[in-house]
Amino acid sequence: MKKFSFSLDTVLNYKEQVLDGLKAEHMKILVRVRKCEEELDTLEQTYHRGAEEFDQKKKVGMGVQEMYIYDNFLQGIQKQIEIKLEEFAQLKKKEEVQRAKVVEAKKECSSIQKLKEKQAEAYRKLEQKETEQMIEEFVSTQSAFAKLSE
C-alpha cells in the first residue's frame, strides 16, 4: 500500500503561513499597545509631578508669570494625555480585530488538521486490515500446502 498523503496539505500549509503572518502582525500591534501604555504612564507621572510642584510653589509664593508658565505646561501635558488616550483606544480596537483574525485562522487550521488526523487514522485502519488479510491468505495457503503434502 502506498504512503498516506493528505490531499489538502497545500491548503493546510497555506493556512498555517497565513496564521503565522497574522500572529506576527498581532504581536506588532501588542508591542505598540504596550509602548503607548508606557508613554501614557510617563505623561501622567509628569503631569502629577508638575501639579505637585505647582501646588508647592503656590504655597510658598510665586509670580503671575511663573503661574502662567506652570498652567500652560500642565494644560499641554493634559492635551498630550488626551491624544495618547485616543491613540491607545484605537490601538486596542486594532488589537481586538487582529486577535479575532488570529482566532479565526486557528479555527481553520485546526479543522483541517483534525480532518487530516481522521483521514490518517482511517488510512492506518485500512492498512492494518489489508495486512491482516494478507496474513490470513498466507496462513491459508500454508495450510493448503501442508494438507497437500500429507
N, CA, C and O atoms as a GROMACS GRO file, in nm:
protein
  600
    1MET      N    1   0.084  -0.118   0.000
    1MET     CA    2   0.000   0.000   0.000
    1MET      C    3   0.089   0.125   0.000
    1MET      O    4   0.192   0.130   0.068
    2LYS      N    5   0.047   0.224  -0.078
    2LYS     CA    6   0.130   0.345  -0.087
    2LYS      C    7   0.120   0.428   0.040
    2LYS      O    8   0.028   0.412   0.119
    3LYS      N    9   0.216   0.516   0.056
    3LYS     CA   10   0.226   0.601   0.174
    3LYS      C   11   0.107   0.696   0.180
    3LYS      O   12   0.056   0.740   0.076
    4PHE      N   13   0.062   0.730   0.302
    4PHE     CA   14  -0.051   0.821   0.321
    4PHE      C   15  -0.014   0.961   0.274
    4PHE      O   16   0.092   1.013   0.308
    5SER      N   17  -0.103   1.020   0.197
    5SER     CA   18  -0.085   1.160   0.159
    5SER      C   19  -0.219   1.231   0.176
    5SER      O   20  -0.324   1.180   0.135
    6PHE      N   21  -0.212   1.347   0.236
    6PHE     CA   22  -0.332   1.426   0.263
    6PHE      C   23  -0.353   1.522   0.147
    6PHE      O   24  -0.264   1.600   0.113
    7SER      N   25  -0.468   1.514   0.087
    7SER     CA   26  -0.494   1.594  -0.034
    7SER      C   27  -0.496   1.745  -0.007
    7SER      O   28  -0.474   1.824  -0.098
    8LEU      N   29  -0.523   1.784   0.117
    8LEU     CA   30  -0.531   1.926   0.150
    8LEU      C   31  -0.404   1.978   0.219
    8LEU      O   32  -0.408   2.082   0.286
    9ASP      N   33  -0.293   1.907   0.203
    9ASP     CA   34  -0.168   1.951   0.266
    9ASP      C   35  -0.126   2.091   0.221
    9ASP      O   36  -0.081   2.171   0.303
   10THR      N   37  -0.142   2.120   0.092
   10THR     CA   38  -0.102   2.253   0.045
   10THR      C   39  -0.192   2.360   0.106
   10THR      O   40  -0.145   2.469   0.141
   11VAL      N   41  -0.321   2.329   0.118
   11VAL     CA   42  -0.414   2.424   0.180
   11VAL      C   43  -0.377   2.443   0.326
   11VAL      O   44  -0.375   2.556   0.376
   12LEU      N   45  -0.348   2.333   0.395
   12LEU     CA   46  -0.309   2.341   0.536
   12LEU      C   47  -0.181   2.423   0.553
   12LEU      O   48  -0.173   2.507   0.642
   13ASN      N   49  -0.083   2.399   0.468
   13ASN     CA   50   0.042   2.476   0.474
   13ASN      C   51   0.016   2.625   0.451
   13ASN      O   52   0.072   2.710   0.520
   14TYR      N   53  -0.069   2.655   0.355
   14TYR     CA   54  -0.104   2.795   0.327
   14TYR      C   55  -0.172   2.858   0.447
   14TYR      O   56  -0.137   2.969   0.489
   15LYS      N   57  -0.270   2.788   0.503
   15LYS     CA   58  -0.343   2.840   0.619
   15LYS      C   59  -0.249   2.861   0.738
   15LYS      O   60  -0.264   2.958   0.812
   16GLU      N   61  -0.153   2.772   0.756
   16GLU     CA   62  -0.056   2.787   0.865
   16GLU      C   63   0.034   2.908   0.842
   16GLU      O   64   0.069   2.978   0.937
   17GLN      N   65   0.071   2.931   0.716
   17GLN     CA   66   0.152   3.050   0.685
   17GLN      C   67   0.072   3.178   0.711
   17GLN      O   68   0.124   3.275   0.765
   18VAL      N   69  -0.056   3.176   0.672
   18VAL     CA   70  -0.142   3.292   0.698
   18VAL      C   71  -0.154   3.315   0.848
   18VAL      O   72  -0.146   3.428   0.895
   19LEU      N   73  -0.173   3.206   0.923
   19LEU     CA   74  -0.183   3.215   1.069
   19LEU      C   75  -0.055   3.274   1.128
   19LEU      O   76  -0.061   3.361   1.216
   20ASP      N   77   0.060   3.228   1.082
   20ASP     CA   78   0.187   3.282   1.132
   20ASP      C   79   0.198   3.431   1.104
   20ASP      O   80   0.244   3.508   1.188
   21GLY      N   81   0.157   3.472   0.984
   21GLY     CA   82   0.160   3.615   0.949
   21GLY      C   83   0.066   3.697   1.037
   21GLY      O   84   0.102   3.806   1.082
   22LEU      N   85  -0.053   3.643   1.062
   22LEU     CA   86  -0.149   3.712   1.148
   22LEU      C   87  -0.098   3.722   1.291
   22LEU      O   88  -0.116   3.824   1.358
   23LYS      N   89  -0.034   3.616   1.339
   23LYS     CA   90   0.023   3.618   1.474
   23LYS      C   91   0.133   3.724   1.483
   23LYS      O   92   0.142   3.797   1.582
   24ALA      N   93   0.217   3.731   1.381
   24ALA     CA   94   0.325   3.830   1.380
   24ALA      C   95   0.268   3.972   1.382
   24ALA      O   96   0.317   4.058   1.454
   25GLU      N   97   0.166   3.994   1.302
   25GLU     CA   98   0.104   4.127   1.298
   25GLU      C   99   0.039   4.158   1.433
   25GLU      O  100   0.048   4.271   1.482
   26HIS      N  101  -0.025   4.059   1.493
   26HIS     CA  102  -0.086   4.078   1.625
   26HIS      C  103   0.021   4.114   1.728
   26HIS      O  104   0.000   4.201   1.812
   27MET      N  105   0.134   4.047   1.719
   27MET     CA  106   0.243   4.074   1.812
   27MET      C  107   0.293   4.218   1.795
   27MET      O  108   0.322   4.286   1.894
   28LYS      N  109   0.304   4.265   1.671
   28LYS     CA  110   0.347   4.402   1.647
   28LYS      C  111   0.250   4.502   1.709
   28LYS      O  112   0.290   4.602   1.768
   29ILE      N  113   0.122   4.474   1.693
   29ILE     CA  114   0.021   4.564   1.750
   29ILE      C  115   0.029   4.562   1.902
   29ILE      O  116   0.018   4.667   1.966
   30LEU      N  117   0.048   4.444   1.960
   30LEU     CA  118   0.061   4.435   2.106
   30LEU      C  119   0.181   4.515   2.157
   30LEU      O  120   0.174   4.580   2.262
   31VAL      N  121   0.290   4.511   2.081
   31VAL     CA  122   0.408   4.590   2.119
   31VAL      C  123   0.374   4.738   2.117
   31VAL      O  124   0.414   4.813   2.206
   32ARG      N  125   0.301   4.780   2.014
   32ARG     CA  126   0.261   4.921   2.004
   32ARG      C  127   0.168   4.960   2.119
   32ARG      O  128   0.177   5.070   2.173
   33VAL      N  129   0.078   4.868   2.156
   33VAL     CA  130  -0.014   4.895   2.268
   33VAL      C  131   0.066   4.914   2.397
   33VAL      O  132   0.041   5.008   2.473
   34ARG      N  133   0.161   4.824   2.421
   34ARG     CA  134   0.243   4.833   2.544
   34ARG      C  135   0.324   4.962   2.545
   34ARG      O  136   0.336   5.028   2.649
   35LYS      N  137   0.381   4.999   2.430
   35LYS     CA  138   0.460   5.122   2.421
   35LYS      C  139   0.371   5.243   2.448
   35LYS      O  140   0.412   5.336   2.518
   36CYS      N  141   0.251   5.242   2.394
   36CYS     CA  142   0.157   5.352   2.416
   36CYS      C  143   0.119   5.360   2.564
   36CYS      O  144   0.108   5.470   2.619
   37GLU      N  145   0.098   5.246   2.627
   37GLU     CA  146   0.068   5.244   2.771
   37GLU      C  147   0.182   5.306   2.852
   37GLU      O  148   0.158   5.384   2.943
   38GLU      N  149   0.304   5.269   2.816
   38GLU     CA  150   0.421   5.324   2.887
   38GLU      C  151   0.430   5.475   2.869
   38GLU      O  152   0.457   5.548   2.964
   39GLU      N  153   0.408   5.520   2.745
   39GLU     CA  154   0.413   5.664   2.718
   39GLU      C  155   0.304   5.737   2.796
   39GLU      O  156   0.326   5.847   2.848
   40LEU      N  157   0.187   5.676   2.803
   40LEU     CA  158   0.076   5.735   2.877
   40LEU      C  159   0.109   5.743   3.026
   40LEU      O  160   0.082   5.844   3.091
   41ASP      N  161   0.168   5.636   3.079
   41ASP     CA  162   0.210   5.638   3.220
   41ASP      C  163   0.312   5.748   3.246
   41ASP      O  164   0.305   5.818   3.347
   42THR      N  165   0.407   5.762   3.155
   42THR     CA  166   0.510   5.865   3.170
   42THR      C  167   0.447   6.004   3.170
   42THR      O  168   0.482   6.089   3.251
   43LEU      N  169   0.354   6.026   3.077
   43LEU     CA  170   0.286   6.156   3.070
   43LEU      C  171   0.207   6.184   3.198
   43LEU      O  172   0.210   6.295   3.250
   44GLU      N  173   0.138   6.083   3.248
   44GLU     CA  174   0.060   6.102   3.371
   44GLU      C  175   0.150   6.130   3.490
   44GLU      O  176   0.118   6.214   3.575
   45GLN      N  177   0.264   6.062   3.497
   45GLN     CA  178   0.359   6.088   3.605
   45GLN      C  179   0.414   6.229   3.596
   45GLN      O  180   0.427   6.299   3.696
   46THR      N  181   0.446   6.271   3.473
   46THR     CA  182   0.496   6.407   3.452
   46THR      C  183   0.391   6.509   3.494
   46THR      O  184   0.423   6.610   3.558
   47TYR      N  185   0.266   6.483   3.459
   47TYR     CA  186   0.158   6.574   3.496
   47TYR      C  187   0.146   6.583   3.648
   47TYR      O  188   0.137   6.693   3.704
   48HIS      N  189   0.145   6.469   3.715
   48HIS     CA  190   0.130   6.468   3.861
   48HIS      C  191   0.248   6.536   3.931
   48HIS      O  192   0.229   6.610   4.028
   49ARG      N  193   0.369   6.509   3.883
   49ARG     CA  194   0.486   6.576   3.941
   49ARG      C  195   0.476   6.727   3.921
   49ARG      O  196   0.504   6.804   4.013
   50GLY      N  197   0.439   6.769   3.801
   50GLY     CA  198   0.426   6.912   3.773
   50GLY      C  199   0.317   6.976   3.856
   50GLY      O  200   0.334   7.088   3.905
   51ALA      N  201   0.205   6.905   3.873
   51ALA     CA  202   0.094   6.960   3.953
   51ALA      C  203   0.136   6.972   4.100
   51ALA      O  204   0.102   7.070   4.165
   52GLU      N  205   0.208   6.872   4.151
   52GLU     CA  206   0.256   6.878   4.290
   52GLU      C  207   0.354   6.994   4.308
   52GLU      O  208   0.347   7.068   4.406
   53GLU      N  209   0.444   7.006   4.213
   53GLU     CA  210   0.543   7.114   4.220
   53GLU      C  211   0.473   7.250   4.215
   53GLU      O  212   0.509   7.342   4.288
   54PHE      N  213   0.374   7.261   4.129
   54PHE     CA  214   0.297   7.385   4.115
   54PHE      C  215   0.226   7.419   4.247
   54PHE      O  216   0.227   7.533   4.293
   55ASP      N  217   0.164   7.316   4.308
   55ASP     CA  218   0.096   7.337   4.437
   55ASP      C  219   0.195   7.382   4.545
   55ASP      O  220   0.165   7.473   4.623
   56GLN      N  221   0.311   7.320   4.549
   56GLN     CA  222   0.413   7.356   4.648
   56GLN      C  223   0.458   7.501   4.630
   56GLN      O  224   0.471   7.576   4.726
   57LYS      N  225   0.481   7.539   4.504
   57LYS     CA  226   0.528   7.676   4.477
   57LYS      C  227   0.419   7.779   4.506
   57LYS      O  228   0.449   7.891   4.545
   58LYS      N  229   0.292   7.742   4.485
   58LYS     CA  230   0.183   7.835   4.516
   58LYS      C  231   0.177   7.861   4.666
   58LYS      O  232   0.146   7.973   4.709
   59LYS      N  233   0.206   7.758   4.746
   59LYS     CA  234   0.202   7.774   4.891
   59LYS      C  235   0.313   7.867   4.939
   59LYS      O  236   0.293   7.946   5.031
   60VAL      N  237   0.429   7.856   4.875
   60VAL     CA  238   0.543   7.938   4.912
   60VAL      C  239   0.528   8.080   4.858
   60VAL      O  240   0.569   8.178   4.920
   61GLY      N  241   0.468   8.088   4.742
   61GLY     CA  242   0.450   8.217   4.677
   61GLY      C  243   0.526   8.221   4.546
   61GLY      O  244   0.642   8.182   4.539
   62MET      N  245   0.459   8.267   4.443
   62MET     CA  246   0.522   8.273   4.312
   62MET      C  247   0.458   8.385   4.231
   62MET      O  248   0.347   8.431   4.261
   63GLY      N  249   0.531   8.427   4.128
   63GLY     CA  250   0.483   8.536   4.044
   63GLY      C  251   0.377   8.489   3.945
   63GLY      O  252   0.362   8.370   3.919
   64VAL      N  253   0.305   8.586   3.891
   64VAL     CA  254   0.198   8.557   3.796
   64VAL      C  255   0.254   8.493   3.670
   64VAL      O  256   0.194   8.400   3.616
   65GLN      N  257   0.368   8.540   3.624
   65GLN     CA  258   0.428   8.484   3.503
   65GLN      C  259   0.464   8.337   3.524
   65GLN      O  260   0.440   8.254   3.436
   66GLU      N  261   0.522   8.305   3.640
   66GLU     CA  262   0.560   8.168   3.669
   66GLU      C  263   0.434   8.079   3.680
   66GLU      O  264   0.435   7.964   3.637
   67MET      N  265   0.326   8.134   3.739
   67MET     CA  266   0.200   8.060   3.747
   67MET      C  267   0.145   8.032   3.608
   67MET      O  268   0.095   7.923   3.580
   68TYR      N  269   0.157   8.130   3.522
   68TYR     CA  270   0.110   8.116   3.384
   68TYR      C  271   0.190   8.006   3.312
   68TYR      O  272   0.133   7.926   3.238
   69ILE      N  273   0.321   8.003   3.334
   69ILE     CA  274   0.407   7.901   3.271
   69ILE      C  275   0.367   7.761   3.319
   69ILE      O  276   0.353   7.669   3.239
   70TYR      N  277   0.349   7.746   3.451
   70TYR     CA  278   0.309   7.616   3.505
   70TYR      C  279   0.173   7.573   3.450
   70TYR      O  280   0.153   7.458   3.411
   71ASP      N  281   0.080   7.668   3.446
   71ASP     CA  282  -0.055   7.637   3.397
   71ASP      C  283  -0.051   7.593   3.251
   71ASP      O  284  -0.116   7.495   3.214
   72ASN      N  285   0.025   7.663   3.169
   72ASN     CA  286   0.039   7.624   3.027
   72ASN      C  287   0.105   7.487   3.014
   72ASN      O  288   0.064   7.404   2.933
   73PHE      N  289   0.207   7.464   3.096
   73PHE     CA  290   0.276   7.335   3.094
   73PHE      C  291   0.179   7.222   3.126
   73PHE      O  292   0.174   7.122   3.055
   74LEU      N  293   0.102   7.238   3.234
   74LEU     CA  294   0.007   7.133   3.274
   74LEU      C  295  -0.104   7.113   3.170
   74LEU      O  296  -0.147   7.000   3.146
   75GLN      N  297  -0.150   7.223   3.109
   75GLN     CA  298  -0.251   7.211   3.004
   75GLN      C  299  -0.195   7.136   2.882
   75GLN      O  300  -0.264   7.055   2.820
   76GLY      N  301  -0.069   7.166   2.851
   76GLY     CA  302  -0.004   7.096   2.738
   76GLY      C  303   0.010   6.947   2.765
   76GLY      O  304  -0.016   6.865   2.677
   77ILE      N  305   0.051   6.913   2.886
   77ILE     CA  306   0.065   6.772   2.923
   77ILE      C  307  -0.073   6.704   2.919
   77ILE      O  308  -0.086   6.592   2.872
   78GLN      N  309  -0.176   6.774   2.970
   78GLN     CA  310  -0.312   6.718   2.970
   78GLN      C  311  -0.358   6.692   2.827
   78GLN      O  312  -0.422   6.590   2.801
   79LYS      N  313  -0.328   6.781   2.737
   79LYS     CA  314  -0.366   6.764   2.595
   79LYS      C  315  -0.292   6.642   2.537
   79LYS      O  316  -0.351   6.562   2.464
   80GLN      N  317  -0.164   6.629   2.569
   80GLN     CA  318  -0.088   6.513   2.522
   80GLN      C  319  -0.147   6.383   2.576
   80GLN      O  320  -0.152   6.282   2.506
   81ILE      N  321  -0.192   6.386   2.701
   81ILE     CA  322  -0.254   6.267   2.762
   81ILE      C  323  -0.382   6.232   2.687
   81ILE      O  324  -0.407   6.114   2.658
   82GLU      N  325  -0.463   6.332   2.655
   82GLU     CA  326  -0.587   6.308   2.581
   82GLU      C  327  -0.559   6.246   2.444
   82GLU      O  328  -0.626   6.152   2.402
   83ILE      N  329  -0.459   6.300   2.376
   83ILE     CA  330  -0.421   6.248   2.244
   83ILE      C  331  -0.372   6.104   2.257
   83ILE      O  332  -0.407   6.018   2.176
   84LYS      N  333  -0.290   6.079   2.359
   84LYS     CA  334  -0.236   5.944   2.380
   84LYS      C  335  -0.347   5.846   2.416
   84LYS      O  336  -0.343   5.730   2.375
   85LEU      N  337  -0.448   5.892   2.492
   85LEU     CA  338  -0.562   5.806   2.525
   85LEU      C  339  -0.641   5.767   2.400
   85LEU      O  340  -0.686   5.653   2.387
   86GLU      N  341  -0.658   5.862   2.309
   86GLU     CA  342  -0.725   5.832   2.182
   86GLU      C  343  -0.645   5.730   2.101
   86GLU      O  344  -0.700   5.634   2.047
   87GLU      N  345  -0.516   5.752   2.094
   87GLU     CA  346  -0.427   5.659   2.023
   87GLU      C  347  -0.436   5.520   2.086
   87GLU      O  348  -0.442   5.419   2.016
   88PHE      N  349  -0.435   5.516   2.219
   88PHE     CA  350  -0.443   5.389   2.292
   88PHE      C  351  -0.574   5.316   2.259
   88PHE      O  352  -0.575   5.196   2.236
   89ALA      N  353  -0.684   5.390   2.258
   89ALA     CA  354  -0.814   5.330   2.228
   89ALA      C  355  -0.816   5.272   2.086
   89ALA      O  356  -0.868   5.163   2.063
   90GLN      N  357  -0.758   5.346   1.991
   90GLN     CA  358  -0.753   5.297   1.852
   90GLN      C  359  -0.666   5.171   1.842
   90GLN      O  360  -0.702   5.076   1.773
   91LEU      N  361  -0.554   5.172   1.912
   91LEU     CA  362  -0.466   5.056   1.910
   91LEU      C  363  -0.533   4.934   1.973
   91LEU      O  364  -0.517   4.822   1.925
   92LYS      N  365  -0.609   4.956   2.080
   92LYS     CA  366  -0.680   4.845   2.144
   92LYS      C  367  -0.784   4.786   2.050
   92LYS      O  368  -0.802   4.664   2.044
   93LYS      N  369  -0.853   4.872   1.975
   93LYS     CA  370  -0.951   4.823   1.876
   93LYS      C  371  -0.880   4.740   1.769
   93LYS      O  372  -0.927   4.632   1.731
   94LYS      N  373  -0.767   4.792   1.720
   94LYS     CA  374  -0.689   4.720   1.620
   94LYS      C  375  -0.646   4.584   1.673
   94LYS      O  376  -0.653   4.483   1.603
   95GLU      N  377  -0.602   4.583   1.799
   95GLU     CA  378  -0.555   4.459   1.860
   95GLU      C  379  -0.668   4.358   1.872
   95GLU      O  380  -0.648   4.239   1.848
   96GLU      N  381  -0.788   4.404   1.909
   96GLU     CA  382  -0.903   4.315   1.920
   96GLU      C  383  -0.941   4.256   1.784
   96GLU      O  384  -0.971   4.137   1.773
   97VAL      N  385  -0.940   4.340   1.682
   97VAL     CA  386  -0.972   4.292   1.547
   97VAL      C  387  -0.868   4.190   1.502
   97VAL      O  388  -0.903   4.085   1.446
   98GLN      N  389  -0.742   4.220   1.526
   98GLN     CA  390  -0.634   4.128   1.486
   98GLN      C  391  -0.644   3.997   1.564
   98GLN      O  392  -0.623   3.890   1.508
   99ARG      N  393  -0.675   4.006   1.693
   99ARG     CA  394  -0.689   3.885   1.774
   99ARG      C  395  -0.802   3.798   1.719
   99ARG      O  396  -0.789   3.675   1.714
  100ALA      N  397  -0.913   3.860   1.678
  100ALA     CA  398  -1.025   3.785   1.621
  100ALA      C  399  -0.982   3.715   1.492
  100ALA      O  400  -1.022   3.602   1.466
  101LYS      N  401  -0.900   3.784   1.412
  101LYS     CA  402  -0.849   3.722   1.288
  101LYS      C  403  -0.762   3.602   1.321
  101LYS      O  404  -0.771   3.498   1.254
  102VAL      N  405  -0.677   3.615   1.423
  102VAL     CA  406  -0.589   3.504   1.463
  102VAL      C  407  -0.673   3.385   1.511
  102VAL      O  408  -0.645   3.271   1.475
  103VAL      N  409  -0.775   3.413   1.591
  103VAL     CA  410  -0.861   3.305   1.642
  103VAL      C  411  -0.930   3.234   1.525
  103VAL      O  412  -0.937   3.111   1.523
  104GLU      N  413  -0.980   3.310   1.430
  104GLU     CA  414  -1.047   3.250   1.314
  104GLU      C  415  -0.950   3.165   1.232
  104GLU      O  416  -0.985   3.056   1.189
  105ALA      N  417  -0.831   3.216   1.212
  105ALA     CA  418  -0.730   3.140   1.136
  105ALA      C  419  -0.691   3.013   1.210
  105ALA      O  420  -0.669   2.909   1.148
  106LYS      N  421  -0.683   3.020   1.343
  106LYS     CA  422  -0.653   2.900   1.422
  106LYS      C  423  -0.763   2.796   1.407
  106LYS      O  424  -0.736   2.677   1.396
  107LYS      N  425  -0.888   2.843   1.406
  107LYS     CA  426  -1.001   2.751   1.388
  107LYS      C  427  -0.991   2.681   1.252
  107LYS      O  428  -1.010   2.560   1.243
  108GLU      N  429  -0.962   2.758   1.149
  108GLU     CA  430  -0.950   2.699   1.015
  108GLU      C  431  -0.838   2.595   1.011
  108GLU      O  432  -0.856   2.486   0.956
  109CYS      N  433  -0.724   2.630   1.068
  109CYS     CA  434  -0.610   2.537   1.069
  109CYS      C  435  -0.644   2.410   1.147
  109CYS      O  436  -0.614   2.299   1.104
  110SER      N  437  -0.705   2.429   1.262
  110SER     CA  438  -0.733   2.311   1.346
  110SER      C  439  -0.838   2.222   1.282
  110SER      O  440  -0.832   2.100   1.297
  111SER      N  441  -0.935   2.280   1.211
  111SER     CA  442  -1.035   2.196   1.145
  111SER      C  443  -0.972   2.113   1.034
  111SER      O  444  -1.004   1.996   1.017
  112ILE      N  445  -0.881   2.175   0.958
  112ILE     CA  446  -0.813   2.099   0.853
  112ILE      C  447  -0.720   1.996   0.915
  112ILE      O  448  -0.708   1.885   0.864
  113GLN      N  449  -0.654   2.032   1.025
  113GLN     CA  450  -0.565   1.938   1.095
  113GLN      C  451  -0.644   1.818   1.147
  113GLN      O  452  -0.597   1.705   1.137
  114LYS      N  453  -0.762   1.842   1.202
  114LYS     CA  454  -0.846   1.732   1.251
  114LYS      C  455  -0.889   1.641   1.136
  114LYS      O  456  -0.892   1.519   1.150
  115LEU      N  457  -0.923   1.702   1.024
  115LEU     CA  458  -0.959   1.623   0.907
  115LEU      C  459  -0.842   1.535   0.863
  115LEU      O  460  -0.859   1.419   0.827
  116LYS      N  461  -0.723   1.593   0.866
  116LYS     CA  462  -0.602   1.518   0.829
  116LYS      C  463  -0.582   1.400   0.924
  116LYS      O  464  -0.552   1.289   0.881
  117GLU      N  465  -0.600   1.426   1.054
  117GLU     CA  466  -0.584   1.319   1.152
  117GLU      C  467  -0.686   1.208   1.132
  117GLU      O  468  -0.653   1.090   1.144
  118LYS      N  469  -0.812   1.245   1.103
  118LYS     CA  470  -0.916   1.144   1.078
  118LYS      C  471  -0.882   1.060   0.956
  118LYS      O  472  -0.895   0.938   0.957
  119GLN      N  473  -0.838   1.128   0.850
  119GLN     CA  474  -0.804   1.054   0.728
  119GLN      C  475  -0.682   0.965   0.751
  119GLN      O  476  -0.676   0.854   0.698
  120ALA      N  477  -0.586   1.012   0.828
  120ALA     CA  478  -0.468   0.932   0.857
  120ALA      C  479  -0.507   0.809   0.940
  120ALA      O  480  -0.456   0.700   0.917
  121GLU      N  481  -0.597   0.827   1.034
  121GLU     CA  482  -0.644   0.714   1.116
  121GLU      C  483  -0.720   0.613   1.030
  121GLU      O  484  -0.701   0.492   1.045
  122ALA      N  485  -0.804   0.662   0.942
  122ALA     CA  486  -0.877   0.573   0.850
  122ALA      C  487  -0.779   0.497   0.761
  122ALA      O  488  -0.797   0.378   0.733
  123TYR      N  489  -0.674   0.566   0.716
  123TYR     CA  490  -0.572   0.503   0.633
  123TYR      C  491  -0.500   0.393   0.712
  123TYR      O  492  -0.478   0.284   0.659
  124ARG      N  493  -0.464   0.422   0.837
  124ARG     CA  494  -0.396   0.321   0.920
  124ARG      C  495  -0.484   0.199   0.943
  124ARG      O  496  -0.435   0.086   0.940
  125LYS      N  497  -0.613   0.219   0.965
  125LYS     CA  498  -0.705   0.107   0.985
  125LYS      C  499  -0.716   0.023   0.859
  125LYS      O  500  -0.716  -0.100   0.865
  126LEU      N  501  -0.726   0.090   0.745
  126LEU     CA  502  -0.734   0.018   0.617
  126LEU      C  503  -0.605  -0.060   0.592
  126LEU      O  504  -0.609  -0.174   0.547
  127GLU      N  505  -0.492   0.003   0.622
  127GLU     CA  506  -0.363  -0.063   0.605
  127GLU      C  507  -0.352  -0.184   0.696
  127GLU      O  508  -0.303  -0.289   0.655
  128GLN      N  509  -0.398  -0.172   0.819
  128GLN     CA  510  -0.395  -0.284   0.913
  128GLN      C  511  -0.486  -0.396   0.865
  128GLN      O  512  -0.451  -0.514   0.876
  129LYS      N  513  -0.602  -0.360   0.813
  129LYS     CA  514  -0.697  -0.459   0.761
  129LYS      C  515  -0.635  -0.535   0.644
  129LYS      O  516  -0.645  -0.657   0.637
  130GLU      N  517  -0.571  -0.464   0.554
  130GLU     CA  518  -0.506  -0.528   0.439
  130GLU      C  519  -0.394  -0.620   0.485
  130GLU      O  520  -0.376  -0.730   0.432
  131THR      N  521  -0.317  -0.575   0.585
  131THR     CA  522  -0.209  -0.658   0.638
  131THR      C  523  -0.265  -0.786   0.700
  131THR      O  524  -0.212  -0.895   0.676
  132GLU      N  525  -0.371  -0.774   0.777
  132GLU     CA  526  -0.435  -0.891   0.837
  132GLU      C  527  -0.488  -0.986   0.730
  132GLU      O  528  -0.478  -1.108   0.743
  133GLN      N  529  -0.543  -0.930   0.624
  133GLN     CA  530  -0.596  -1.011   0.514
  133GLN      C  531  -0.482  -1.086   0.444
  133GLN      O  532  -0.497  -1.203   0.408
  134MET      N  533  -0.370  -1.019   0.426
  134MET     CA  534  -0.255  -1.084   0.362
  134MET      C  535  -0.203  -1.198   0.450
  134MET      O  536  -0.166  -1.304   0.400
  135ILE      N  537  -0.202  -1.174   0.581
  135ILE     CA  538  -0.155  -1.279   0.673
  135ILE      C  539  -0.250  -1.398   0.669
  135ILE      O  540  -0.206  -1.513   0.667
  136GLU      N  541  -0.381  -1.370   0.666
  136GLU     CA  542  -0.479  -1.479   0.658
  136GLU      C  543  -0.460  -1.560   0.531
  136GLU      O  544  -0.463  -1.683   0.534
  137GLU      N  545  -0.440  -1.491   0.419
  137GLU     CA  546  -0.418  -1.560   0.292
  137GLU      C  547  -0.292  -1.644   0.297
  137GLU      O  548  -0.289  -1.756   0.247
  138PHE      N  549  -0.188  -1.591   0.358
  138PHE     CA  550  -0.062  -1.663   0.369
  138PHE      C  551  -0.080  -1.790   0.454
  138PHE      O  552  -0.034  -1.898   0.417
  139VAL      N  553  -0.149  -1.774   0.567
  139VAL     CA  554  -0.174  -1.888   0.656
  139VAL      C  555  -0.261  -1.991   0.586
  139VAL      O  556  -0.236  -2.111   0.598
  140SER      N  557  -0.362  -1.947   0.513
  140SER     CA  558  -0.449  -2.038   0.440
  140SER      C  559  -0.371  -2.114   0.335
  140SER      O  560  -0.389  -2.234   0.318
  141THR      N  561  -0.285  -2.043   0.265
  141THR     CA  562  -0.204  -2.106   0.161
  141THR      C  563  -0.110  -2.208   0.224
  141THR      O  564  -0.094  -2.318   0.171
  142GLN      N  565  -0.047  -2.173   0.336
  142GLN     CA  566   0.043  -2.265   0.405
  142GLN      C  567  -0.032  -2.389   0.451
  142GLN      O  568   0.020  -2.501   0.441
  143SER      N  569  -0.155  -2.369   0.503
  143SER     CA  570  -0.235  -2.483   0.547
  143SER      C  571  -0.273  -2.572   0.430
  143SER      O  572  -0.272  -2.694   0.442
  144ALA      N  573  -0.306  -2.512   0.317
  144ALA     CA  574  -0.344  -2.589   0.198
  144ALA      C  575  -0.225  -2.668   0.150
  144ALA      O  576  -0.240  -2.785   0.113
  145PHE      N  577  -0.106  -2.607   0.148
  145PHE     CA  578   0.015  -2.680   0.104
  145PHE      C  579   0.048  -2.795   0.203
  145PHE      O  580   0.090  -2.903   0.163
  146ALA      N  581   0.027  -2.767   0.328
  146ALA     CA  582   0.055  -2.871   0.430
  146ALA      C  583  -0.039  -2.990   0.411
  146ALA      O  584   0.006  -3.104   0.424
  147LYS      N  585  -0.165  -2.968   0.380
  147LYS     CA  586  -0.260  -3.075   0.360
  147LYS      C  587  -0.230  -3.152   0.232
  147LYS      O  588  -0.248  -3.274   0.227
  148LEU      N  589  -0.184  -3.082   0.129
  148LEU     CA  590  -0.149  -3.146   0.002
  148LEU      C  591  -0.026  -3.234   0.016
  148LEU      O  592  -0.017  -3.339  -0.046
  149SER      N  593   0.066  -3.191   0.097
  149SER     CA  594   0.190  -3.265   0.110
  149SER      C  595   0.175  -3.385   0.204
  149SER      O  596   0.268  -3.465   0.214
  150GLU      N  597   0.063  -3.400   0.272
  150GLU     CA  598   0.042  -3.516   0.360
  150GLU      C  599   0.006  -3.638   0.288
  150GLU      O  600  -0.015  -3.742   0.350
   0.00000   0.00000   0.00000
